[in-house]
Structures are given as structure tokens and as C-alpha cells.
């Protein structure tokens, strides 16, 4: 699967890939991934793309909110982004601040929080703000993919 910035949608993907229906057309599920460490962001994006997801990569919380606003402007509906995955410790806005801003703006897009500092307090705060899952770094790709499938089920 290609990254979102390349705008290539293969038509020969088997049905088990993560598709969603838009105007009677099946398109890959779109994930916005916010991670400030480029190597980690690339690794996660590559793996998610290999599993059929369309991934939009952003480097921090401010860029994530900008991307969400752009997605809304393009589609006119919050469903244009199927899932957000965000690190907690990032420049600008933290992942929790982003989650709070999304919920304050009535976005109901599922959010998965990832953090190297995921203690009980962070987990409780993230869940109270509406996070679907909180994953502790380092985590395996199998664990991330399971959380993604649980948070944004395939149509």
C-alpha cells in the first residue's frame, strides 16, 4: 500500500484489507499518525501501509490538528479520518492535549495513544479523554495492529 501522500489506490486488494465505504466506493482506511521521532514514525507508517492502511504522517500535535482540519475541509465529514495514532511526548502539543482538543471540537474519531511513559495516571487520563487504547513503547506491531483493528473495525 502506498502512503497517503502518493495518492495511489490499488484496485486489486483482497477483501480482508481495511476498507471503508465512501460514496459506494471502497477505499483504504485512513490513519493519521503523529510521532516526532522520524525513525519511529517511518517504521510505524511502513508497517501500517504494508497491512493496507492509508497513512498520513505528521511530526507533532499541531500538525495533527491541522491535518484533521484539512480532512474535514476536504470531505465535509469527520469520518474522512478513520483513526488517529499519537505519541504523548511531542513538541508543541502533547498527545493528550491533542486528544482533548479533538474531543472539545466534537471529533469522535478513535484515538490510540502511544508513549514510552505510559504509567497508570497517563492511562487513566487518556481513557477519561476518550482514547480507545494506550500502548507502552516499546510495543510489537502485532499489538498495534490489534489495537487498530479494535478501534476502527473494517467495513
Beta strands, then each sheet from edge to edge (+ up, - down):
strand 1: 19-22
strand 2: 25-28
strand 3: 30-34
strand 4: 54-58
strand 5: 83-87
strand 6: 110-115
strand 7: 133-136
sheet 1: 1+ 2-
sheet 2: 4+ 3+ 5+ 6+ 7+
end
